[in-house]
């Protein structure tokens, strides 16, 4: 099987982003977006999915806040995932995870269907989570799903601490993604769809 990897560069008047990822990695990461907590979430995504991830981003955060940087990084990560998955031959395709983090419980399900759709319920409202506006946690996951062309259903089932909620969601997403992109030896070279395509 060819190495499943992708490199995506995105440059606008607001941001400059480069993303490299390897699906069949070991969870190695180098992440620098300028926002420490967002870096932490992306590092969790890499470590617990075992997807190697390199992210470098600069943006206009000092002028306009973190929205553009988080959005464009998430767009690039989603596009890299889609490119690395390709036709999806042999993949498991669907995965889910239930992840606890102290008092918090997160549930995420992923379907690498080729159809972009996201339902994200973070249980965090109108506050900063460390250095990151809370709504950008939802927006990041949604942007990855839309640009990655997969279904994502992510929600916090219980919890109180906003840091725990955000981190648990990214860890659960990582675990569900790890299962989804895994190769099923029984699939052979076939695409896991009765349509014959996940495009």
C-alpha positions in Angstrom: 0.0 0.0 0.0 1.2 3.5 -0.8 2.1 5.7 2.1 -1.0 7.6 3.2 0.1 11.1 3.7 -0.6 14.7 2.6 0.8 18.2 2.7 -1.5 21.2 2.5 -0.5 24.9 2.4 -3.1 27.6 2.8 -2.2 31.3 2.5 -4.7 34.2 2.6 -4.4 37.9 3.5 -5.2 36.8 7.1 -3.1 33.7 7.7 -0.3 31.4 6.4 -0.7 27.8 7.3 1.2 24.6 6.4 0.1 21.1 7.5 1.8 17.8 7.0 0.2 14.5 8.2 0.8 10.8 7.9 -2.1 8.5 8.7 0.0 5.5 9.5 2.2 7.2 11.9 3.0 6.9 15.6 1.4 10.0 17.0 4.5 12.3 16.6 3.6 16.0 16.4 5.1 19.4 16.0 2.4 22.1 16.3 2.9 25.9 16.4 -0.2 28.0 15.8 0.7 30.8 18.2 -2.1 29.8 20.5 -0.9 27.4 23.3 -4.2 25.8 24.1 -5.1 25.2 20.4 -1.6 23.7 20.0 -2.4 21.4 23.0 -5.7 20.2 21.4 -4.0 19.5 18.0 -1.3 17.6 19.8 -3.9 15.5 21.6 -5.5 14.8 18.2 -2.2 13.5 16.8 -1.1 11.6 19.9 -4.3 9.6 20.4 -5.0 9.0 16.7 -1.4 7.9 16.0 -1.5 10.3 13.0 1.8 12.2 12.7 1.1 15.9 12.4 3.1 18.9 11.7 1.4 22.3 11.8 2.9 25.8 11.4 0.7 28.8 11.3 0.9 32.6 11.5 -2.0 35.0 11.4 -3.6 38.2 12.3 -4.5 37.2 15.8 -3.0 40.4 17.3 -5.4 42.5 15.1 -8.6 40.4 14.9 -8.4 37.6 17.5 -8.0 33.9 17.0 -10.9 33.1 14.7 -9.0 33.3 11.3 -6.0 31.3 12.6 -8.1 28.5 14.1 -10.4 28.3 11.1 -7.6 28.2 8.5 -5.6 25.6 10.4 -8.7 23.5 10.8 -9.5 23.8 7.1 -6.0 22.7 6.2 -6.0 19.8 8.6 -9.4 18.6 7.2 -8.1 18.9 3.6 -5.0 17.0 4.5 -7.1 14.2 6.0 -9.3 14.0 2.9 -6.2 13.9 0.6 -4.4 11.2 2.7 -7.6 9.0 2.9 -8.0 9.3 -0.9 -10.5 6.7 -2.3 -10.6 5.0 1.1 -9.8 1.6 -0.2 -9.6 -0.9 2.6 -10.4 1.4 5.4 -12.8 0.6 8.3 -14.5 3.9 7.5 -16.6 4.3 10.7 -15.4 4.7 14.3 -16.6 5.9 17.6 -15.1 6.6 21.1 -16.3 7.3 24.6 -13.5 9.1 26.5 -13.5 10.2 30.2 -11.4 13.0 31.5 -11.9 13.3 35.3 -15.5 14.5 35.7 -16.1 14.9 32.0 -17.3 12.3 29.5 -17.1 12.9 25.7 -18.6 10.8 22.9 -17.6 11.1 19.2 -18.6 9.1 16.2 -17.0 9.5 12.7 -18.0 8.2 9.3 -15.5 8.8 6.5 -18.4 8.8 4.0 -17.2 11.5 1.6 -20.2 13.6 2.8 -19.4 16.6 5.0 -21.7 17.0 8.1 -21.0 18.0 11.7 -23.0 18.0 14.9 -20.8 19.3 17.7 -22.1 20.0 21.2 -19.2 21.2 23.4 -21.3 22.1 26.5 -19.1 25.3 26.7 -20.8 28.6 26.4 -19.5 32.2 26.1 -16.2 31.8 27.9 -12.5 31.6 27.2 -11.0 28.1 27.6 -7.5 29.0 28.6 -6.3 31.2 25.7 -9.0 30.1 23.2 -12.5 31.5 22.8 -14.8 28.6 23.5 -16.9 28.7 20.3 -13.7 28.1 18.3 -13.5 24.6 19.7 -16.8 23.8 18.0 -15.8 25.7 14.9 -12.5 23.9 14.6 -14.1 20.4 14.7 -16.8 21.5 12.3 -14.3 22.9 9.8 -12.2 19.7 9.9 -15.3 17.6 9.1 -16.5 19.9 6.3 -13.1 20.1 4.6 -12.3 16.5 5.4 -15.6 15.3 3.8 -16.7 13.2 6.7 -19.6 12.9 9.2 -18.8 14.0 12.7 -21.0 13.7 15.7 -19.3 15.0 18.8 -20.8 15.8 22.2 -20.1 16.2 25.9 -22.3 13.8 27.8 -21.3 15.2 31.3 -18.8 17.5 32.8 -18.1 20.8 34.5 -14.6 22.0 33.6 -14.3 23.7 30.2 -10.6 22.6 29.7 -11.6 19.0 30.4 -14.5 19.2 28.0 -12.4 20.6 25.1 -9.6 18.2 25.6 -11.9 15.2 26.0 -13.6 16.0 22.7 -10.4 16.2 20.8 -9.1 12.9 22.4 -12.4 11.2 21.6 -12.3 12.6 18.0 -8.7 11.2 17.8 -9.7 7.7 19.0 -12.7 7.6 16.6 -10.5 8.8 13.7 -7.8 6.2 14.5 -10.4 3.4 14.2 -12.0 4.9 11.0 -8.8 5.3 9.0 -7.4 1.9 10.0 -7.1 -0.7 7.3 -9.4 -3.7 7.6 -7.6 -6.7 6.1 -10.9 -8.3 5.1 -11.7 -5.3 2.9 -8.8 -6.0 0.6 -8.6 -3.2 -2.0 -12.3 -2.5 -2.0 -14.1 0.7 -1.0 -16.3 0.3 2.1 -19.6 1.4 0.4 -22.3 -0.3 -1.5 -22.0 2.6 -4.0 -18.4 1.7 -4.6 -17.2 5.2 -3.7 -16.9 7.5 -0.7 -16.5 10.5 -2.9 
